[in-house]
Amino acid sequence: MTRLKAGRYKNSRVMNKRKEGFEGLPLELVEEAPVGIFLCDEKGNFLYINKTFALIFGFKDAKELKDSCQSLYHLLGPIEFNRVWEKLRAHHQVHALEFFIEKKGGEPLWLCLTAKVISIRFQRLVEGFITDITEKKETAQLLERTQLQWRMLIEQAGDAFFIHDYEGRILEVNQRACDTLGYSREELLKMTIDDIDIEAQKKKHKTVFWSRLNPGQYVTFEGIHKRKDGSTYPVEVTLGRVDFGGKSLLLSITRDISKRKAVENELKRAYEEIKKLKERLELENIYLREEIETRFSNNEFIGESPAIKRVLKLAEKVAKEDTCVLIIGETGTGKELLARLIHNMSPRKERPMIVVNCAALPPTLIEAELFGVEKGAYTGAIKSRTGRFEAANGSTLFLDEIGELPLELQAKLLRVLEQKEFERIGSSRTLSVDVRIIAATNQDLTQLVREKRFRADLYFRLSVFPIYIPPLRERKEDIPLLIWHFVNLFNRTMGKRIVHIPESTIKKLMDYPWPGNVRELRNVIERAMILSEGTTLTVEDLTSSETSQQQSDLLNLSQVEKEHILRVLTQTNWKVSGKGGAAEILGLKESTLRAKMKKLGIRRPSSRNT
């Protein structure tokens, strides 16, 4: 192999004695080395350069370079040359010094220089290596610019950024994350995602989200983040996987959604209100249909007797107030009709009156009917239900047969009357209502109070303005008016033309005691209208006779009522409900008749059910 020979250099003795650097190395190896190799005197004049050295600076070979410049001073320029030489004088060596110059053609050139001072035969020389690091430097600068741009991007973003590994250790955050959580960047870089997201472990994010992500994939979910001061707030997390140099990391972009959640909760509350309003309107539609049917059925309060005129006068006076009214009267006297009359003369008449029959509902259901039920309050409560008090808000609530209200509910009713508020079954939220109460009873409430079956405080609250409707037998002068009223009504509805009623028929009807009162009279006239032929009303023999009438005068009201019900039940073969049943003949609701039978101790002689 050809060896480096001193003949190529001006100072052959120096080169021949250069043991440390080049002696013994093949010339081809030195010439084709991937780094630039140089040897110069202490003034920077070249003694040797290899081919790579010349190529780095833009020359085709060493000769062309030497013909252009003879020293390192001219090649590097005074600033960079002096910087290198100062370090050499001070430390006798320089290691991996980077600097920037321009090539022969003006192209940018980044160099990395390593050199040291050596002595040969008492002469100080400098030997070294130069590497072209332009591409590496440009790549680093590009990466730095990219990182800067990325940093500017995430710092300007309105969301908090977290980069963390699969153990949850936080590796990088932006300023938004620091500001939102109240931690410094240094504090966050010592923490894990579990320290911030209080649901990460509870909802197993590592298994559910982290481990399932592929590069480029992302998933969005909601969580709860905890600030440094211990307060929490809802966030929306967009989680993606990013790979750097063969290492997989996770990027979490989190957004505070407190305002959105507040809006959602408000919308949810609004939806619940709309739902309640819808339920209330549906109930009101039912009651409105009942109201219309009642108003257009010509069920006017008929009568010219002094007793009825007094009732109507009292009703007119109290209608304009919100005072509680207690209507007292036997079954069939028209208590609900009077309640509607009071409502229709009141400022609340624009909304339908809500009716509750306390005797028609089982004790287990009446509370839910009055106050409503929340979904899940008990088995079978699959949805929330509006109660009658809510439906009657701004209107009138008519509580028929109030004496049948269970004792345990009377306290709750009293609270609504006094405080105008209550809670649905299964709910702790208090509802406020503006309801006018009209109650009715066919019982002696004072007796019920004495028997501890009715609360005295509730009785006094309800009976602020009592109105007593006399039974039909106490106002017989109204019977002819009522007869003709019902005849004219059924003439229209049945297409009949009854224009004559015999005096004997009217007398027979006036002599009858009417335990079922006006309702029973209406049913008797309706039955007679169906059976009558021609234009004359024909009424069959009533169940009472003159003897029984005389006997009934000696009996109390309960005995008369019991005997009359027994006679009707016997006549119908103990058929209580349905067409032609005792309830229909007596003009009573089935539930009311059964309640009376129970109260009066009426039982069917046989073992068969009624």
C-alpha positions as CSV (number, residue, x, y, z in Angstrom):
1,M,0.0,0.0,0.0
2,T,1.2,3.5,-0.8
3,R,2.1,5.4,2.3
4,L,1.9,9.1,3.1
5,K,5.2,10.5,2.1
6,A,6.9,13.7,3.2
7,G,7.6,14.5,-0.4
8,R,4.1,15.9,-0.9
9,Y,4.7,18.6,1.7
10,K,7.0,21.6,2.0
11,N,8.4,20.5,5.3
12,S,9.4,16.9,4.6
13,R,11.2,16.5,7.9
14,V,8.1,17.3,9.8
15,M,6.0,14.9,7.8
16,N,8.4,12.1,8.1
17,K,8.4,12.5,11.9
18,R,4.6,12.8,12.2
19,K,4.1,9.6,14.2
20,E,0.9,10.4,16.1
21,G,-1.5,11.1,13.3
22,F,-0.8,9.8,9.8
23,E,2.3,7.6,9.8
24,G,1.6,4.0,9.0
25,L,-1.9,4.8,7.5
26,P,-2.6,3.9,3.9
27,L,-2.8,7.0,1.7
28,E,-6.0,5.8,0.1
29,L,-7.7,5.4,3.5
30,V,-6.7,9.0,4.5
31,E,-7.6,10.5,1.2
32,E,-11.1,8.8,1.1
33,A,-11.9,9.2,4.7
34,P,-15.5,10.3,5.3
35,V,-14.2,13.3,7.3
36,G,-11.9,16.1,6.3
37,I,-8.4,15.7,7.7
38,F,-5.9,18.6,7.9
39,L,-2.5,19.4,9.3
40,C,-1.2,23.0,9.5
41,D,1.4,25.1,11.2
42,E,0.7,27.3,14.1
43,K,-0.2,30.1,11.8
44,G,-2.8,28.0,10.0
45,N,-0.9,27.4,6.8
46,F,-1.9,24.0,5.3
47,L,0.7,21.2,5.4
48,Y,-1.7,18.5,4.4
49,I,-5.4,18.2,3.5
50,N,-7.3,15.2,2.2
51,K,-9.7,15.0,-0.6
52,T,-12.8,15.0,1.7
53,F,-11.6,18.2,3.3
54,A,-11.5,19.9,-0.1
55,L,-15.0,18.5,-1.1
56,I,-16.5,19.8,2.1
57,F,-15.5,23.4,1.2
58,G,-16.8,23.1,-2.4
59,F,-13.5,22.2,-4.2
60,K,-13.0,19.2,-6.4
61,D,-9.6,18.2,-4.8
62,A,-6.9,19.4,-2.5
63,K,-4.9,21.1,-5.3
64,E,-7.8,23.3,-6.3
65,L,-8.3,24.3,-2.7
66,K,-4.6,25.1,-2.1
67,D,-4.5,27.1,-5.3
68,S,-7.4,29.2,-4.0
69,C,-6.3,29.6,-0.4
70,Q,-3.2,28.5,1.5
71,S,-4.4,28.6,5.0
72,L,-7.2,27.8,7.4
73,Y,-7.4,31.5,8.1
74,H,-8.5,32.4,4.6
75,L,-10.8,29.4,4.5
76,L,-12.7,29.9,7.8
77,G,-12.5,33.7,7.9
78,P,-10.9,35.8,10.6
79,I,-13.7,35.5,13.1
80,E,-14.1,31.7,13.2
81,F,-10.3,31.2,12.8
82,N,-9.5,33.4,15.8
83,R,-12.1,31.6,17.8
84,V,-10.5,28.2,17.1
85,W,-7.0,29.4,17.6
86,E,-7.8,31.1,20.9
87,K,-9.2,27.9,22.3
88,L,-6.1,26.0,21.0
89,R,-3.8,28.4,22.7
90,A,-5.7,28.2,25.9
91,H,-6.4,24.5,26.0
92,H,-4.2,23.0,23.3
93,Q,-7.2,21.3,21.9
94,V,-10.8,22.0,20.8
95,H,-13.5,19.4,20.7
96,A,-16.6,19.3,18.5
97,L,-16.7,23.1,17.9
98,E,-19.6,24.0,15.6
99,F,-19.6,27.1,13.4
100,F,-21.2,28.4,10.3
101,I,-19.5,29.7,7.1
102,E,-20.2,29.8,3.4
103,K,-18.8,27.4,0.8
104,K,-16.9,28.4,-2.3
105,G,-20.1,29.1,-4.2
106,G,-21.7,30.9,-1.3
107,E,-23.8,28.0,-0.1
108,P,-24.3,27.7,3.7
109,L,-22.0,25.3,5.5
110,W,-22.2,24.1,9.1
111,L,-19.0,22.5,10.3
112,C,-17.9,20.5,13.4
113,L,-14.2,20.8,14.1
114,T,-12.0,18.8,16.5
115,A,-8.3,19.7,16.7
116,K,-5.3,19.6,18.9
117,V,-1.8,21.1,19.1
118,I,1.1,18.7,18.6
119,S,4.9,19.1,18.6
120,I,7.3,17.5,16.1
121,R,11.0,18.2,16.4
122,F,10.3,21.2,18.6
123,Q,7.8,22.6,16.0
124,R,4.2,23.3,17.1
125,L,1.6,22.0,14.6
126,V,-2.2,21.6,14.6
127,E,-3.9,18.5,13.3
128,G,-7.6,18.0,13.2
129,F,-10.8,16.7,11.6
130,I,-13.7,18.6,10.1
131,T,-17.2,17.2,9.5
132,D,-20.0,18.7,7.4
133,I,-23.0,18.8,9.7
134,T,-25.1,21.1,7.5
135,E,-27.8,18.5,6.9
136,K,-28.0,17.5,10.6
137,K,-28.1,21.1,11.6
138,E,-30.9,22.0,9.1
139,T,-32.9,18.9,10.3
140,A,-32.4,20.0,13.9
141,Q,-33.5,23.6,13.0
142,L,-36.5,22.3,11.1
143,L,-37.4,20.1,14.1
144,E,-36.9,23.1,16.4
145,R,-39.1,25.3,14.2
146,T,-41.7,22.5,14.1
147,Q,-41.6,22.1,17.9
148,L,-41.9,25.9,18.3
149,Q,-44.9,26.0,15.9
150,W,-46.5,23.1,17.8
151,R,-45.8,24.8,21.1
152,M,-47.3,28.1,19.8
153,L,-50.3,26.1,18.5
154,I,-51.1,24.4,21.7
155,E,-50.4,27.5,23.8
156,Q,-52.8,29.5,21.7
157,A,-55.5,26.8,21.8
158,G,-58.4,27.3,24.1
159,D,-58.2,23.7,25.4
160,A,-55.9,22.0,27.8
161,F,-53.3,19.6,26.3
162,F,-51.7,16.7,28.2
163,I,-49.2,14.2,26.7
164,H,-48.8,11.2,29.0
165,D,-47.6,7.6,28.7
166,Y,-49.5,4.4,29.2
167,E,-48.8,4.5,32.9
168,G,-50.5,7.8,33.1
169,R,-47.3,9.9,33.8
170,I,-47.7,13.4,32.5
171,L,-44.9,14.3,30.1
172,E,-46.0,17.6,28.7
173,V,-48.8,20.2,29.2
174,N,-49.7,23.6,27.8
175,Q,-50.3,26.8,29.8
176,R,-54.1,26.4,29.5
177,A,-53.9,23.1,31.4
178,C,-51.9,24.9,34.2
179,D,-54.3,27.8,34.3
180,T,-57.4,25.6,34.4
181,L,-56.1,23.3,37.1
182,G,-54.2,25.8,39.2
183,Y,-50.9,23.9,39.0
184,S,-47.5,25.0,37.7
185,R,-46.0,23.2,34.7
186,E,-43.4,21.7,37.0
187,E,-46.0,20.4,39.4
188,L,-48.1,18.8,36.6
189,L,-45.0,17.0,35.2
190,K,-44.6,15.2,38.5
191,M,-48.2,14.0,38.5
192,T,-50.3,11.4,36.7
193,I,-53.6,11.6,34.9
194,D,-55.2,9.8,37.8
195,D,-54.3,12.8,40.0
196,I,-56.4,15.0,37.8
197,D,-59.2,12.9,36.3
198,I,-61.0,11.5,39.3
199,E,-63.0,9.1,37.1
200,A,-60.0,7.6,35.3
201,Q,-59.6,4.7,37.7
202,K,-63.2,4.3,38.6
203,K,-64.3,4.0,35.0
204,K,-61.2,2.0,34.0
205,H,-60.0,4.4,31.2
206,K,-56.8,2.5,30.8
207,T,-58.7,-0.6,29.7
208,V,-61.7,1.0,28.1
209,F,-59.9,3.7,26.1
210,W,-56.1,3.7,26.3
211,S,-55.3,0.2,25.3
212,R,-57.7,0.1,22.4
213,L,-56.4,3.0,20.4
214,N,-54.5,2.6,17.2
215,P,-52.2,5.3,15.7
216,G,-54.3,8.1,14.3
217,Q,-57.4,7.0,16.2
218,Y,-59.1,9.1,18.8
219,V,-62.1,8.8,21.1
220,T,-64.2,11.4,22.9
221,F,-65.7,10.9,26.4
222,E,-66.7,13.0,29.4
223,G,-64.9,13.1,32.7
224,I,-64.5,15.1,36.0
225,H,-61.2,17.0,36.6
226,K,-60.0,18.1,40.0
227,R,-58.3,21.4,40.5
228,K,-55.5,22.1,43.0
229,D,-58.0,23.8,45.4
230,G,-60.1,20.5,45.5
231,S,-62.9,21.8,43.4
232,T,-64.1,19.8,40.4
233,Y,-65.5,20.6,37.0
234,P,-66.9,18.5,34.0
235,V,-64.7,18.1,30.9
236,E,-64.9,16.6,27.5
237,V,-61.8,14.6,26.7
238,T,-60.6,13.9,23.1
239,L,-57.9,11.2,23.5
240,G,-55.6,10.1,20.7
241,R,-52.5,7.9,20.3
242,V,-49.3,9.5,18.9
243,D,-46.1,7.6,18.1
244,F,-42.6,9.2,18.5
245,G,-39.5,7.3,17.5
246,G,-41.1,3.9,18.1
247,K,-42.6,5.0,21.4
248,S,-46.4,5.3,21.8
249,L,-47.8,8.1,23.9
250,L,-51.3,9.5,24.5
251,L,-52.5,13.0,23.8
252,S,-55.5,14.3,25.8
253,I,-57.2,17.4,24.7
254,T,-59.7,18.5,27.5
255,R,-62.3,21.2,27.4
256,D,-64.2,22.6,30.3
257,I,-67.9,22.0,29.7
258,S,-69.3,23.5,32.8
259,K,-71.4,26.0,30.9
260,R,-72.6,23.4,28.5
261,K,-73.6,21.1,31.4
262,A,-75.4,24.0,33.0
263,V,-77.3,24.6,29.8
264,E,-78.1,20.9,29.5
265,N,-79.4,20.8,33.0
266,E,-81.5,23.8,32.4
267,L,-82.9,22.2,29.2
268,K,-83.5,19.1,31.2
269,R,-85.4,21.1,33.9
270,A,-87.3,22.9,31.1
271,Y,-88.2,19.5,29.5
272,E,-89.5,18.3,32.9
273,E,-91.6,21.4,33.2
274,I,-92.9,20.9,29.7
275,K,-93.6,17.3,30.4
276,K,-95.5,18.3,33.6
277,L,-97.3,20.9,31.7
278,K,-98.3,18.4,29.0
279,E,-99.6,16.0,31.6
280,R,-101.5,18.8,33.2
281,L,-103.0,19.9,29.9
282,E,-104.0,16.3,29.2
283,L,-105.7,16.2,32.5
284,E,-107.3,19.6,31.9
285,N,-108.6,18.4,28.6
286,I,-110.3,15.5,30.3
287,Y,-111.8,17.8,32.9
288,L,-112.7,20.4,30.2
289,R,-114.7,17.7,28.3
290,E,-116.5,16.8,31.6
291,E,-117.1,20.5,32.1
292,I,-118.5,21.0,28.6
293,E,-120.7,17.9,29.0
294,T,-122.0,19.2,32.3
295,R,-122.6,22.7,31.0
296,F,-124.4,21.6,27.9
297,S,-126.5,18.9,29.6
298,N,-128.9,21.6,31.0
299,N,-128.2,20.4,34.6
300,E,-129.1,23.9,35.9
301,F,-129.9,24.4,39.6
302,I,-133.7,24.3,39.4
303,G,-135.9,25.6,42.1
304,E,-138.0,28.5,43.3
305,S,-138.4,27.5,46.9
306,P,-137.1,29.9,49.6
307,A,-134.5,27.2,50.6
308,I,-133.0,27.0,47.1
309,K,-133.1,30.8,46.7
310,R,-131.1,31.1,49.9
311,V,-128.6,28.5,48.6
312,L,-128.1,30.3,45.3
313,K,-127.7,33.6,47.1
314,L,-125.0,32.2,49.4
315,A,-123.2,30.7,46.3
316,E,-123.2,34.0,44.5
317,K,-121.7,35.8,47.5
318,V,-118.9,33.4,48.1
319,A,-118.0,32.7,44.4
320,K,-115.9,35.9,44.1
321,E,-113.7,34.9,47.0
322,D,-111.1,32.2,47.5
323,T,-112.7,31.1,50.7
324,C,-113.0,27.3,51.3
325,V,-116.6,26.2,50.9
326,L,-118.2,23.1,52.5
327,I,-121.4,21.9,50.7
328,I,-123.5,19.7,53.0
329,G,-126.3,17.6,51.6
330,E,-127.7,14.2,51.1
331,T,-126.8,12.1,48.1
332,G,-128.4,13.4,44.9
333,T,-129.1,16.9,46.1
334,G,-126.7,18.5,43.6
335,K,-123.6,19.2,45.6
336,E,-121.3,18.9,42.6
337,L,-123.7,21.0,40.5
338,L,-123.6,23.8,43.1
339,A,-119.8,23.5,43.2
340,R,-119.6,24.0,39.5
341,L,-122.0,27.0,39.8
342,I,-119.7,28.6,42.4
343,H,-116.7,27.9,40.2
344,N,-118.3,29.3,37.0
345,M,-119.1,32.6,38.9
346,S,-115.6,32.9,40.3
347,P,-112.5,34.6,38.8
348,R,-111.1,31.1,38.2
349,K,-113.8,30.1,35.7
350,E,-111.5,30.3,32.7
351,R,-109.9,27.0,33.7
352,P,-111.9,23.8,34.3
353,M,-112.8,22.7,37.8
354,I,-111.0,19.5,38.9
355,V,-113.1,16.9,40.7
356,V,-112.0,14.2,43.1
357,N,-114.5,11.7,44.6
358,C,-112.8,10.7,47.9
359,A,-115.1,7.6,48.3
360,A,-114.5,6.3,44.8
361,L,-110.8,5.7,45.2
362,P,-109.1,3.0,47.4
363,P,-107.2,4.5,50.4
364,T,-103.9,3.2,48.8
365,L,-104.5,5.2,45.6
366,I,-106.1,8.5,46.8
367,E,-102.8,10.0,47.9
368,A,-101.2,9.5,44.5
369,E,-104.3,10.8,42.8
370,L,-104.3,14.0,44.9
371,F,-100.6,14.7,45.1
372,G,-99.0,12.9,42.2
373,V,-96.2,10.3,42.0
374,E,-92.5,10.5,41.0
375,K,-91.1,7.8,38.8
376,G,-89.8,4.9,40.8
377,A,-91.6,6.0,44.0
378,Y,-92.9,2.5,44.4
379,T,-93.3,-0.8,42.4
380,G,-95.4,0.0,39.4
381,A,-94.5,3.7,39.3
382,I,-92.9,3.5,35.9
383,K,-93.3,7.2,35.1
384,S,-94.0,10.4,36.9
385,R,-97.7,11.4,37.2
386,T,-99.3,14.8,37.9
387,G,-101.7,14.9,40.8
388,R,-105.0,16.7,41.0
389,F,-103.6,19.5,43.1
390,E,-101.1,20.3,40.3
391,A,-103.8,20.0,37.7
392,A,-106.0,22.4,39.7
393,N,-103.3,25.1,40.1
394,G,-105.0,28.4,39.3
395,S,-108.4,26.8,39.4
396,T,-110.8,25.0,41.8
397,L,-110.5,21.6,43.3
398,F,-113.8,19.9,44.3
399,L,-113.4,17.2,46.9
400,D,-116.6,15.2,46.9
401,E,-117.5,13.0,49.9
402,I,-114.6,14.6,51.9
403,G,-115.7,12.6,55.0
404,E,-114.3,9.4,53.3
405,L,-110.8,10.8,53.1
406,P,-108.4,8.6,55.1
407,L,-107.3,10.1,58.4
408,E,-103.6,9.8,57.5
409,L,-104.1,12.0,54.5
410,Q,-106.1,14.7,56.3
411,A,-102.9,16.2,57.8
412,K,-101.3,16.5,54.3
413,L,-104.5,18.1,53.0
414,L,-104.5,20.6,55.9
415,R,-100.9,21.6,55.0
416,V,-101.9,22.3,51.4
417,L,-104.8,24.4,52.6
418,E,-102.7,26.4,55.0
419,Q,-99.3,26.6,53.3
420,K,-100.3,26.0,49.6
421,E,-97.5,23.5,49.1
422,F,-96.8,19.8,49.1
423,E,-94.5,17.1,47.7
424,R,-95.2,14.3,45.2
425,I,-95.0,10.8,46.5
426,G,-91.3,9.8,46.2
427,S,-90.0,13.3,45.8
428,S,-88.4,15.7,48.3
429,R,-89.0,18.8,46.0
430,T,-91.8,21.0,47.4
431,L,-94.4,22.2,44.9
432,S,-96.4,25.4,45.4
433,V,-100.0,25.7,44.2
434,D,-102.8,28.2,44.1
435,V,-105.9,26.2,44.5
436,R,-109.4,27.1,45.7
437,I,-111.0,24.2,47.7
438,I,-114.7,23.3,47.6
439,A,-115.6,20.2,49.6
440,A,-118.8,18.3,49.9
441,T,-120.2,15.7,52.2
442,N,-123.4,13.8,52.9
443,Q,-122.2,12.9,56.4
444,D,-122.3,14.7,59.7
445,L,-118.6,15.8,60.0
446,T,-119.0,17.0,63.6
447,Q,-120.0,13.5,64.5
448,L,-117.0,12.1,62.7
449,V,-114.8,14.6,64.6
450,R,-116.3,13.4,67.9
451,E,-115.6,9.8,66.8
452,K,-111.9,10.7,66.0
453,R,-112.5,9.8,62.3
454,F,-112.1,13.3,61.1
455,R,-109.5,15.9,62.2
456,A,-111.1,18.9,64.0
457,D,-108.6,21.4,62.6
458,L,-109.3,20.2,59.0
459,Y,-113.0,20.5,59.7
460,F,-112.7,24.1,60.9
461,R,-110.5,24.9,57.9
462,L,-113.0,23.5,55.4
463,S,-116.2,24.8,57.0
464,V,-115.3,28.5,56.8
465,F,-118.4,29.0,54.6
466,P,-120.8,26.0,54.8
467,I,-123.8,25.8,52.5
468,Y,-126.5,23.3,53.3
469,I,-128.6,22.0,50.4
470,P,-132.0,20.7,51.6
471,P,-133.2,17.3,50.4
472,L,-136.0,17.2,47.9
473,R,-138.6,16.2,50.4
474,E,-138.0,19.5,52.3
475,R,-138.6,21.5,49.2
476,K,-141.5,19.7,47.5
477,E,-142.6,22.9,45.8
478,D,-139.7,22.5,43.5
479,I,-140.7,19.1,42.3
480,P,-143.1,20.2,39.5
481,L,-140.4,22.6,38.1
482,L,-137.9,19.7,38.2
483,I,-140.3,17.3,36.5
484,W,-140.9,19.7,33.6
485,H,-137.2,20.5,33.4
486,F,-136.3,16.9,32.9
487,V,-139.2,16.2,30.6
488,N,-138.1,19.1,28.3
489,L,-134.5,17.9,28.5
490,F,-135.4,14.3,27.4
491,N,-137.8,15.6,24.8
492,R,-134.8,17.1,23.1
493,T,-132.4,14.2,23.6
494,M,-134.9,11.4,22.9
495,G,-136.9,13.1,20.1
496,K,-140.1,12.7,22.2
497,R,-143.0,15.1,22.4
498,I,-144.4,14.8,26.0
499,V,-146.6,17.8,26.5
500,H,-149.0,16.6,29.2
501,I,-148.5,15.3,32.8
502,P,-151.5,14.2,34.7
503,E,-152.1,15.9,38.1
504,S,-152.2,12.5,39.7
505,T,-148.8,11.7,38.4
506,I,-147.4,15.0,39.8
507,K,-149.1,14.3,43.1
508,K,-147.7,10.8,43.2
509,L,-144.2,12.2,42.6
510,M,-144.6,14.9,45.2
511,D,-145.7,12.4,47.8
512,Y,-142.7,10.2,47.3
513,P,-139.9,10.7,49.9
514,W,-137.1,10.7,47.3
515,P,-134.2,9.3,49.4
516,G,-132.1,9.6,46.2
517,N,-133.2,13.3,45.9
518,V,-133.0,15.1,42.5
519,R,-130.8,12.4,40.9
520,E,-133.4,9.7,41.7
521,L,-136.1,12.0,40.3
522,R,-134.2,12.5,37.1
523,N,-133.8,8.7,36.6
524,V,-137.5,8.1,37.3
525,I,-138.4,10.7,34.7
526,E,-135.9,9.3,32.2
527,R,-137.4,5.8,32.7
528,A,-140.9,7.1,32.3
529,M,-140.0,9.0,29.1
530,I,-138.7,5.8,27.6
531,L,-141.9,3.8,28.5
532,S,-144.4,6.6,27.7
533,E,-146.3,6.4,24.5
534,G,-147.9,9.4,22.8
535,T,-147.7,12.9,24.4
536,T,-148.6,12.1,28.0
537,L,-146.1,11.1,30.7
538,T,-146.8,7.8,32.3
539,V,-145.1,7.0,35.6
540,E,-145.2,3.4,37.0
541,D,-146.0,2.8,40.6
542,L,-143.2,3.9,42.8
543,T,-141.9,1.4,45.4
544,S,-143.3,3.4,48.3
545,S,-146.9,3.4,49.3
546,E,-149.0,5.6,51.5
547,T,-148.6,3.1,54.4
548,S,-144.8,3.0,53.9
549,Q,-144.7,6.7,53.6
550,Q,-146.6,7.1,56.9
551,Q,-144.2,4.6,58.5
552,S,-141.2,6.4,57.0
553,D,-142.3,9.6,58.8
554,L,-141.6,7.8,62.0
555,L,-138.2,6.5,60.9
556,N,-134.9,8.4,60.9
557,L,-133.2,9.2,57.7
558,S,-130.7,6.3,57.8
559,Q,-133.6,3.8,58.3
560,V,-135.5,5.3,55.4
561,E,-132.5,5.2,53.2
562,K,-131.7,1.6,54.2
563,E,-135.2,0.3,53.5
564,H,-135.4,2.1,50.2
565,I,-132.0,0.7,49.0
566,L,-133.1,-2.8,50.1
567,R,-136.4,-2.5,48.1
568,V,-134.5,-1.4,45.0
569,L,-131.9,-4.2,45.4
570,T,-134.7,-6.7,45.8
571,Q,-136.5,-5.3,42.7
572,T,-133.2,-5.6,40.6
573,N,-132.5,-9.1,42.0
574,W,-129.5,-7.5,43.8
575,K,-127.9,-6.2,40.6
576,V,-125.8,-3.3,41.8
577,S,-124.1,-1.9,38.7
578,G,-124.8,-1.8,35.0
579,K,-127.9,-1.0,33.0
580,G,-131.0,-1.4,35.1
581,G,-129.0,-1.9,38.3
582,A,-129.8,-0.5,41.6
583,A,-127.1,2.3,41.3
584,E,-128.7,3.5,38.1
585,I,-132.3,3.4,39.5
586,L,-131.2,5.3,42.7
587,G,-129.2,7.8,40.7
588,L,-126.0,6.9,42.5
589,K,-122.5,6.0,41.4
590,E,-121.7,2.4,42.0
591,S,-118.9,3.2,44.4
592,T,-121.2,5.5,46.4
593,L,-123.9,2.8,46.6
594,R,-121.5,0.2,47.8
595,A,-120.1,2.6,50.4
596,K,-123.7,3.2,51.6
597,M,-124.5,-0.5,51.7
598,K,-121.4,-1.1,53.8
599,K,-122.2,1.8,56.1
600,L,-125.8,0.8,56.6
601,G,-124.9,-2.9,57.0
602,I,-126.8,-4.1,53.9
603,R,-125.7,-7.6,52.8
604,R,-127.2,-9.9,50.2
605,P,-129.0,-12.8,51.9
606,S,-127.4,-15.4,49.6
607,S,-123.7,-16.2,49.4
608,R,-123.5,-15.1,45.8
609,N,-121.6,-11.9,45.0
610,T,-123.4,-8.8,44.0
